[in-house]
């Protein structure tokens, strides 16, 4: 392997000039905090000075605006199309329509019939999606450079050649899919709060009063005529922005865009709905009930949109109040009187309006009304005093760090293409992000206080959500009123266009060079350099994982990790949080079943003090009894929350059934543990576990940084080289083994669930060290991919689910094959029967087709460059390669292996391994509705109460 072009040129493409390294600390952060000194972090103005995304732009004669950002570091291009229409532009009685149409845009066009996602996945697209919100609809994907022209053909075909392909069948199917998406979101704890908030804050007829997902009744009423009209009115080129970011230049882009988009005629120009920021005439209070673990109190005000001068000051104020780990509300309610288990405050902006939210999850046993009063007192004090200069600077530094991390990607949800598109759409300025960064750097405490008082002195919407039965759920109609049986196609003649261009060939992946070093105490360092942004990622990994929790103390490690990141090296929770924020650093401790990791994401100019904090968290945690008790209460609240969610309930039941409750893997995969065990834990338990497992002779350090290996090794040596193993023996993990396979259904009763979560699976005769590239490729046909047999059947054909998947879960020990299918409640039994039938067909006489083979082979080889685009992805791959015993060149060799796949290999990898007659099924849903359906399947049904 060689140092890739990405490591050499990406910083130049981004034009992010890394500031000079921060000066050596005069004293450690702990000493500085104790003496009132601020850690010597690079100033915000210096950090943002070099952040610049170069671009060129042009506009076609038909009005399409095109933005091009050139980055030759990797052979990939992000293609992002943004339409200037969102849910705020929907007419009365058609809520949810913009989002419904977003789904229809993936259903095929006149010259590219069939699923767009199938086509895009087949060409190896990554970061592929489409989204709708109040103000816009967007479609985006990142592809290998040779696929660029075909993607432009597809995007232009659905922009200019969709009308003749729209059918009643497509509308009915996607209507059902969207309604299941709505059920899936509504089915979560607190899932109905968004509707109450919008209805309380906005008067009838206001463009922001309804949610983007819409109402069941309005979705039912959508007709094919509505669809056609919506397309004509809103999806013309003069209502769109196209951003190309990556391995393409403006001259080439102009030729390709003119070729494919130029012939599309202008359409009507959508003028986004005007919307004043409403003010309530008087405070509004509401009490809701939901099947939740904690009482939640929420305070919400409307505010100005993202272009308003008050938007950034309000965002800063929200962070100081309840966004930072050191926030005022955290200090008062979570760490102070401990009346809350968590608090949040945020300011979320849209084109015309914003939402200022304060959310408090009340600690069980506390008086929620009294907690709300205390939160209001903290707010009042903040409005009177305003923030400190230090608080404002910490927020600004955090914002810059988040922006830098996002700019690593050319596409995706927050990469460079998105940043340029948002600025163009909302501010008529692709470089609007620079204005926002400058505003963060220049905002003053007085300006924050002024904006907060201007907007939060108005009447508030006060919401309390209490545990209890939900209000009746408004369901869809069995026969939607918008269905038009035998609807005739429009009086429309499709326009012929040249054939779709072929895909060019791609070069094999050149994975970033991997180097190694060893610290003086024997800790191995695995390193890769990535110069995309001046950031460093460090993962100190320990061979532990949730599987190492003692069987009678499940949750021990989760509590220990929480305590490690709260108090360490003489820094209390507040001081530790404030120091991280000054540096723009993020330190997290987490685990999987097999490994435990304490990770750092740092701005490289602030690397030395950031590593110092990381070392203190790992080597010198302060397990203070009072703090452990506080964190215990928070952990118990998280366990209760998991026990109220479909996913948490289902996962707990499935893994215990697959491996046995006493097995190292037969436990909650979240690692949160069991409430009774957590209550019994002592500080001695935490200290003993830390000594047994969090130690240098059980550690490996993984690093991806813009700094060279020699510099990183020296920095790590300074912090970890003198760390010696304790005298106690290193821990030993129990081996996981599957439980005897008995096919059955475990029904977890969760009343008032509009949707059922189906989980199913079995343990295979494989372990993590077995090479499963061919098996995973076969499962992409069966259940992993969007176009898989499972998802196509339940979502695209039957419309019973928003999405169904299956995959082999990557663990070190015996591998489980797991199915995940949320489905509408009245189709639960039918869905399990369908899942069994799909498996039996694929494992029997209906194995992979030649078309599926070609799609998987093409996709596997073409997506590799996009798959490892970011430093975080490279870091994760370094760790997974070690966990599964893969070579450094494993993924470089994968392209040729994908191209060499055969149908026989795909079929042989699953036949004899996966057996639906051995599946254990877990269903989380309303037993009153679901049980009669399940009893028709001929399998034993065990009902468990969750009341």
N, C-alpha and C positions, 0 to 999 in steps of 0.2 A: 504493500500500500504506500501511497505517497500523500503528502499534504495536499488536500484538495484545493481547487481554485477558490472554493467558498471561503476557506480559512484565510486566503490571501486578499481577495478582492471585495468581499461583501461589505466591509466597513466603508470602502470607497464608494460602492454603489449606493449605500444608504447616506453617505456623507455625514456619518456620525463621527465626529472627531473626539476620541477619548481624551478627557482632560488629563493633566499631569497627575501622576500618582500622588495620593494623599501623603503628607509628611508623616514621618514616624511619630507615634504617639509619645507625648511627653510623659504620660502616665497611663495605666490601664483604664478602661472604661469604669471599672468599679471604683478606683481611686478618684477618677475625675468626678463621678457622680457624688461620691461621699464629700468631696471638697467643693461641690457646686460648679465644677468645670463642665463644659460641654465637650463631648468627644470631637476630635478634629476631623470633621467630615467635609468633603468637598461642598462648596456652596451651591445652592440650587441654580443660580445664574450661570455658574461654570458648567454644571451638568447639562443644562438645556442649550448652551451656546452652539454646540455642534450638531444638534438634532435637526436634520434637514432631509426630506425625501425629494430628490430631484424629479421633475416631471416635465413633460411637454404635453400640449393639448391642441386639439383642433375640433372643428364642428363641421359635420357633413351638411350638404345643402338641405337635407330633410330635417335638420334640427338635432340630430344625435350628437351629443357632446362626448368626446373621447379623451381620456387621460391616459398617458403612457409613462410608466416608471421603469427604467431599464436597470436590470441587475443581472450581470452575466455569471454570477458565482455558481449557480446551479442550473442545470438544463430543464427548468420548469417555468411555467407562466401561470399566474393567477388571472382568471377571467371573471369579472364581477359586473353584473348588470343591475342597476338600480332604477326602479320605476317610481316616479313622483306621485304615488298614490298609496294610501293606507286606509286603515279602518275608519279614521276620522272623516274620510271622504264618502262614506257609504250613505245612501239615502235611507230615510226612515223606513223601517220594516225590512231592511236587508242587512242587518248586522251580521258580521262574520263573513261577508261576501268577498272582501278582498283576500282574506286568508283561504277561503274555499277556492277562489280562482288560482291562487298560488299553487294549490295542489293540482288543479287541472292543467296547469302549464307544464307539468311533468308527465302528462298522459300521452304525449305524442303530437306531431304536427303533420301537415300535408305531405311533406317530403321526407319525413322521418317518423313513420308511424310506430306506435308501441312506446314502452316506458323509456323516458329520457334517462332516468337513473340507471337503468340496465345498460344503456348505451355508454353513459359516462363512466360507470364503474368498469365496463369492459375495456375502455381505453386507458384505464389506470388512474382515474381522477381521485384526488385526495381533497380534504376540506370541502366536500361536496354537500351543498344544501340549498334551501330556499327558505326565506323567512318573511313574515309580515308583521308590522306593528302599526301603531297609530298613524305614522307619517310616511311609510314607505313599504315597498315590496322589493326584495332583492333575490338574485340567483347567483350563486358563485361556485367555482370549482378551480382547483389547481391541477394542471396537466403537464406531462412531459412536452417539451417544446415541439416535437414533431406532430403532436396532436392538436396544436393550437388552431390550425385552419379548420379542422373538423368541428371543434367546439364552437368556433365563430359561425360556421354553417348552422349548427343546431340552435344557437341562441338567436340568430337572425331568422331562422325558419319559424320558431315559435313567436317571434315578434311580428313577423310579416305574413306568415302562412299558417296560422292556427285555425282560422274560422271554419275552414272546410273539414277539419278533423274533429271538431267538437261534437260529441254525441250524447244522447240521453243516458246511455249505459255508463259512459265515463262520469257524467254528472252524478248519477245515482250512487255509483261506487265511491267516488271521492266524498260525496255528502256523508255517507256512512263512516268513512275513514275519519273525517273531521269530527263527526259527532262522537266517535270513540276516543279521539284525541281530547275532546272536551271532557268526556267521562273520566279519562285517565287523570287529567289534572284536577278535576273537581273531587275525585276520590281520595286525594291526599289530605292529611290533616291540615286544617285551616284553608282548604282548597276553595271555599266559597267566599272568602273574605274580599277578594278583588272586586266582586260584583257589588257588594255592600258599600265599599269605599267609593266607587265611581258614582253610584246612584245617589249617595249622600252629598258628594262634593259638587256635582254638576247639575244644573237645571235640565228639565226635559228639553230635548232638541239640541243640546250642546254636543258638538262633534266628538268630544272625549268622554261622553257619559257612558257609552257602551264598551264592553271589552272587545279586544280584537277577535277572540274566538267566537263571539256572538251568542245568540240564544238558539235553543233547539227549535223553537217555532219559526224563527226567521230562516234558519238553515233548511228546515222542511219546505219552506215556501219558495226557495230559489228555483227558478225555472230555466230551461234551456234558452229562452228568449232573453232572460236576465243576463245569462252568461255571455251571449253574443254581444249584447249591448255594452256590457262592462268592458269587454275586450276592445271593441271599436273606440270607446270613449277614452280609454286610459292607457293603452299599451302601444301607442305610436312611438316612433323614434324620437320625436320632438318632446316626448315626456320621459325620456330615459337618459341615463348616463352609463357609459361603458368605460370600465377601467381595466387596463392590461398592465400587470406588474410582474417583472421578472425578465426572462431571457428573450427579450424582444425590444427593438428600437422603434422610434416614432415613424421613420420612413417605411419600414416593413409593415408596421401596424396600419398606416394609412392605406397602403395598397390592399391589404386583406380586408380591412373594415369597409372601404369603398366597394370592394368586390361583393361582399356579402350583405351589407346593410344599406349600401347606397341606393339600390332600387326600391326600397320600401318607402311608400308615400307617407307624407305627414298625416297625422291624425289630429283629432281635437286636442287642444292644450288644456290639461287639467290645472286649474288654479286651486292650490290646496285650500281647504276650507279655513276660513278665518275663524278664530276662536278667542274671545276675550278670556282673561283669567277671572273666574267668578269668585266672589266673596260671600260666604254664608251670612245671612242676616242675623243669625244668632247661633251660639254653639249647638251642635247636634250630637246626641248620644244614642248609642244603640248597643244592645246585648244580643249576641248570637250564641248558639250552642252547637257544639261539634264533638265528634268522637276523638278528642285530643287528650294529651297527657297533662298539659299545664294550662292554667288560666293565662290568657294573653291580653294585655291592654295595649292599645295603639292610639296614637294621636297623629292626625294628618291635616295638613294645610295645602291648598293649591299655591302655586307660585309662578314666576315668569318662565318663559321658554329659554332654550339654550343660547340664543343670540343676545339675551338681555344682559346688561352689565352686572346685574345682581346674581347671575347664575353661578359664577365661580365663588364669590363670597359666601353664598348660601351652601354650596357644596363643602367649602372649607369649614364653615360653622357646623354642618351636620357631622363631619368627621371628628371634629374636636369634641362635639357633644356626645356622639355615640358610635363613631366609625372606627377610630383608632383603638388599639388594644389598651391604650392609656386613657381612654375617653373619660369625660366628666361623669357620665352616667355609670360606666363600669366602676369607676372609683367609688361612687356613692352607693350604688345598689347591689353590685355583684361582689366587689371586694370590701366595701364598707359595711353597711348594715346587713348584707347578705340576704336581702329580701327578694332578690331576683336571681335566676340561674343564668340569664343572658339578656343583653340589651343591644339594640341596634338603632342607629339613626342614619338617614341617607337623604340626599337630594337628587332626585332622578328627573332629568330634563328631557322634554320633547320639543318639537318645533315651535309650538304655540304656548305650552304650559309646562309646569313642573309639579312634582309631588315631594313635599317634605314630610318624611315619616319618622316617627319614634315608636319603637316596638319593644315591649318589656314582657319577657316570659317570667311569670311570677313563681317563686319558689313554693312548692307544696306546703300548705299549712299557714302561709302568710295571707293577710287580708289584702286582696287585690286592690280594693278601693284606696286603702292607705298607701300601698305601693305606688299607685297612680298619682296620688297627691305628692308623694316624695319626689317622683320623677318631674312633676310640674314645678316643684320648688327648685330642683336643680336647673331646670330650664330658665326659670325666672332669674335665678342668680347669674346664669350665663348671659342672659339678655342685658342684665344690669352692668355686668363687669366686662363682658366681651372676652375673647381669647387672649392668651399671652403671645408675645412675638415667637417664643419657642414653639408653642403649639402650632401656630400658622406655618412655621418653617418645616416642622415635622410632616404636616399634611402635604406640603408642596413637594418635599423630598420623596414621600411615598408615591405621589402621583407620577413624578418623573420616572421612578423605578418601574412602575407598572407600565408606563408608556414604552419605555425601552424594551422591556420583556416582550410586549406585544409586537413591536416593530421587527422582531426577528423574522416573522412570517411575511411572505409576499401576499398571501391571501387569508382565508379562514375568517373567523368571526371578528378578529381584532387586528389583523395585519395591515400592511401598508396600503393595499388596494381599498380596504374598508375605510381607512383614515382619509384617503384622498376622495373617495366617493361621498362620504358624509359631509366633508367640508364643501364640496361642490354643490350637493343637493340643498343643504340647509343655509349655507352662508355665501354661496356663489364664489367660493374660494377654496381650491384644493388644499391650500396651506393653512386652513383655519386652525389646525391643531397647534401651529406655532403661536397663534394669538392666545389660545387656551393655556399653553405652557407658560407664556409670558405673564398671563393674568395670575397664574398660581405663584409665579416667582415674585410678582410685584404687589400682591394683595397685602393689605395691612390689617392689624387687629381692629382698628377703628372702622375700616371699611366693612369687615365681617360683622361687627356689632351693629352697624347701621343697617345693613341689609337684613339681618336676622330680626331686628326690631320692627323694620318696615313690614315684613311679611308674616311674622309669627305673633304679632300683637292682634291679628284678626281672629274672628271666631273659628273654633277648631271642630273637627269631627272626631269624637271620642268613641272608640269601639272597645268592647270587652267580649272576648270569646271564652265561654265556660264549657267544661266537659259536660256532655249530655247528648240527648238525641237530636239529630239534625232536623231542620225543617224539611217537609216533603220535597223530594227531588223532582224537578220538572223534566220529564223524559221526552224523547222524540216520538213522533207518531209512527205507527206501523206502516202507514201509507202516506208518505210526504205529499203535501198539497202541491208542491212544485213538480211532481212527476208528470210527464206528458207522454203517455204510452204512444208509441209509433210516431213520435214527433218528426216532422219532415225536415230535411236539411234546408238551410237558408237559400234564398235566391242568390246564389253566389257561385262564381266559377273560379276555381283555384288557378293561380298564375304559375306557369311553368318556370323552372329555374334550372341552372346547370346541376349536374349530379353532385352528390356529396363527395368532397375530396377524400382521398385515401389517407390512412394513418401512415406517417413515416416511421422508419425504424428508430429504436432508441439504443443508446449505448448502455452497457452494463453499469451498475452502481459502482461508484468509487467512494466507499465508506471512509469517513475521516480517519486519518492515521491514529493508531492507538499506541501509546507509550506507557511504560511502567517504571516505577521507582520503589524503593523501600526505605522507610524511615529507620532511624538508628535503633528503635525498639522493635523492629520487625514488622510494623504495619505496612501492608502492601498498598501502593497507590496506583490506580489505573486512570490514565489521563488522555484527553483528546482536546486539541485546540480548536476553537471556533471564534473567529474574529468578527462575527456579525454585529455585535453590540458590545460596549465596554461593561460586560457583566461576567460574573463567575458563579457557577453552580457547583456545590460540593455536597456529596451524599456520603455520610459516614454510616456504613451498613454493618449490622451485627447479625450473626447466624442465630437468630432467636425466633421471632414471629409469634403470632397468637398461639400456635401449636405448643409453645413452651409453657403457657400458663398452667399451673397445677390444676388438676381436674376439680379440686374443691375450692379453688380461688380464681375462678374465671373473672376477668376484669382487672386482675392485679397489674398486668403490664400497662393497660390503658390508663389506670390511675397514676402509675409511676411516670409514664410519658407526659401526662398532663402536668404533673408536679415538676418534672425536669425543666419544662419550658416556661414555668411561672416564677420560680425562685432559684437562682443559681449564682455561685461565686460571690456571695455576699450581697447580691442585688435582689431587692424584693421585686414583686411582680410589677409594680408601677415603674420602678427604675429600669428594670430589664426591658419593658415595653418601650419606654421613652428612648432608651439608648438605641434600640433597633430602629425606631422610627427616624431618629436623627440621621442614621446611617443609610436609610432606605433599604435596610436588610430585612429578609424574611427568614425566620428559623422555625422549622416544624419538625415534630416527632410523630412518627406513624409506623404502622406495621402491616404486613400481610400475614397469611398463615405461616409463612416460612422465614421471613426476614423482618428485621426491625431497622429503621433508618432515622437518623437525625440529619436534616438537610438544611442547607443555607443557600439562599439566592441573594447575591450581593452586587452592588455597584463596584466595579473593579477599582475605581479611585478610592473607595472606602474599604478595600479588602482587608487590610491588616486589623483594624478594630473590629470588623465584622467576624473575622476568624477567631479573634479573641473571645467574642461573645459565644460563638459556637463551641469552643473548647470549654468554656465555663459551664455551659448547659450540659455537655456530655460528661465532663470529668468532675464537676463540683456541684451537683444538684443539692439544693437545701430542702430537705424533706421536713418542713416545719409543721408540727401537728395541727395547728389551727388552720393553716393553709390547705393541708391535706384534707381536713374535714370539709372545708369549703368546696374543694374540687370534687370530693366524694359526692356532695349533694348535686353538683352539676352533672357528674357522670350518671348518677341515678336518674336524673331528669332525662338525659339522653337515652338511657335504656327504656324508660317509660315512653319516650317519643317513638323509639324503634318498635315498641310493642303496640303502637297505635297505627303504624303505617303498613300498607299491604306488603311492600318489599321487605321490611324488617321481619314481619311475622312469617312470611313465606320462606325467607332464607334460613331463619332459625329452624323451622320445621324440616326443610329439605335436607340440610347438611347433617342434622342429627339422624334422619332416617337413612341416609346413604352410608354413613360411617359408624353410626352408633353413638349414643350420647356420651359414652365414656372415652371415645376415641379422640386423638389429638386433633382430628379434623371435624369431629362431630360437635361443633360448637359454633356460636355466632361468628360469622366471618367478618363482621364489623369489629370484633375484638372488644366490644363494650362489656361483655360478660353477663353475669347473672346478678340481679339486684341483691339477693341475700348474701352472696359471696362478697360483693363490694362493701356491703355494710359491715362485714366482719374484718375487713383488712386493717392492718396496723402500719404505723410508720416503719416498724422493724421489718415487716414483710417487704415493703418497698425497697428499703436499704439492702436487704439480703438479695433480692432479685437483681438489683442494680450491680452488686458485687459479683454475682454469679454469671451475668450475661453481658453487661455493658462495660467492656474491658478491652484492652489493646490486643490481647491474644485471641480475640473473637471478632476482630474488626477488619474491614477493608474500606479504603477511602476511594471514591470515584469522583473525578473532577472533569468538568468541561468549562473552559475559560478562554478569554482572549489573551490572557497572560501566558508566557511560555512555561514549559514544564519545570525548568530549573528554578524560576521564580516561585512557582507554586510549591515545589518540593521544599524550598527553603522556608517559605511561610508556614507550611504544614509542620515541618520539623520544629519550628519555634514554638508551636502550640501543642503538638502531640508527641514529639520525639522523646520527651522525658517522662512519658506516661507509662508506668509500670503496672503489671497485673497484680491484683490483690492476692493474699495468701490463700484464700478459699478456693476450692476447686472450681473449674469452669463447669457450667451447667450442661446437662445432657437431655436432649429432647426424646420424648417417646415417639416411636414409629406409628404412623397412621395406618390403619387397615380398614377396609370396607366392611360394613355389616352384611350379614346374609341377605341376599337379594330376594325380596318378596314383593311382587307387584301388588300395589294397593293404592287407594286414594286417601289422603289425609285432608279433611276439610276443616279449615280454620274459620269458624263462624265470625264474620265481621258484619253485623247488621247494617242496613242502609247503604250498602255499597252498590253504586250503579254499575260497577264493573267488577269482574272477577280476575284475580291474578292467578294464572296457571303456571306452576313450575313443575318440571319433571326431569328425570334423569336416571343415570346409573353410573357406577364406578367401573372404569375400563381396566383392562389388564396392561396398563402402561404407566410409566412414571415420567416425571418432568425431563429426565435425561434422554428419553427416547426421542429420536428425530421425528417430528410430526408434520413436516412441511406438506407432504402428500395428503395426510389425513386432514389437515386444516383446509387444504384446497378442496377436498371432497366435501367437507362440511360447509364450505362457502356455497356450494351448489345446494346442499340440503337445507342449511339453516342459518349460516352466519351472515351472508350477504343480503342486501336489500332485495335482490332478485331471486333469492333462494326459493326453493319449493315451499317451505313453511310460510314465509312472509307473503309470497305471491298468492298462496291459497287463502290464508286467513284475512289478509288485508286487501289485496288487489282484486281477488276474485269474489270473495264472499262479503267483504266489508265489515267483518265482525271485530276487527282489531285495528288499532293505530299502528302496530308493528309487533311482529313475533320473530324471535331469533332462537338459535341454539348454537352452542360452541363447546369445545373442551376448555375448561377453566385451567389456566396455567398455574400449577402448584408443583412442588418438588416431589411429593409422594404420589400415591395412586391418583390418577387423573380422573375427574368426574366429567361426564358429558351432561350438560344442563340445558334445558329448554325453558324459555321465558316468553309467556304469551298473555298479556292483558287483553281480555275480551269482554264484550258486553255481557251483562249478567244472564240474559235470557238465552245466550248461545254457549254457555259454559260446557255443558255436556257434549253438544255437537262439535265444539272446538277440540275437545280431547279426542273424540272419535276421529275427527279429521286429521289431527296430528299423528295418531297411530296409523291411519291409512296412508298418509304421505310417507312415513318412515318405511312401512311395509313395502310400498311400491318401489321406493328408491333402493332399498336393501335387497329387493327381489329381482324382478325382471325388467324394471324401469330405471336402470342406473343412469349415469351421466350421459347426456346426448353429445353429439359432436359439436353442436352449437354451444352448449354449456362448457365443454372442454376448452374450446377456443376462447370463450370469454374469460374463463379463469386463468388460462395460460397468459393471455394478453394483459389482463389486469394485474396479475402477480408481478410480471416483469416491468410493466410500465409505471407502477405506482411507487417503486422503490425510492426514486429521487425525492419525491414529495413526502414520503413516509419518514425520512430522516432529515427533514429540513431544519428543525430547530435544535438548539443545544439541549433542551429538555428531552427531546426524543432521542438524541444521541446518548445522553446520560442514562436514560431508561434502558437503552439497548446494551450499554456496557454492563449494567447490572443484571439484565435478563440473560445475556450471554453467559455470565458467570453462574447464575442460578441453574441454568439448564445445560451447562457443560458445552456450550457452543464456542467455536473458534472465532477469532476476530474477523475472519473473512467469510463467516457464515452467510451474511446477507449480500456480500459481493458475489458469491457463487449462486445465490438464489435465483437470479434472473434466468440463467441457463437452465436451472432445474425446472423452473416454471414452464419454460418453452418446451422442455422435453417431456412434459406430462402426457400420459395416455389415458384413455377411458378405462382401460383395464386396471391401471394403477389406482385411479380414483375409486373405482368400485371395490377393488380388493382391499383398500385401506380401511373401509368401513364394514364390509361384510364379515361376519364372524366376530366383530368387536362390539357393535351396537345392536341391541336386541330389545325392541319395544315391548316384548312380553315380560321383560324384567324391570321395566320402568317403575319407579316410585313417583306418584303424582301428589303434588300439594296444591290445593286450591284455597285461596283466601277470598272469601266472598260471603254474601248473605245466605246462610244455610236454608232459610225458608224458601228462597227462590231456587237455589242451586242444588240442594240435596236430591230432590226428585229427579233432576236431570242426570246426576251422577249415578244414581241407583239403576239407571237403564243401561249402564255400560258393562255390567257383569263383573265388576271388580269389587273387592271388599272396600267399604267406605267407613272410615273412622272420623267422627266429628269431635272437634275440640272447641271448647267455648273460649271466647275472648271478651266476654262481657265485663 
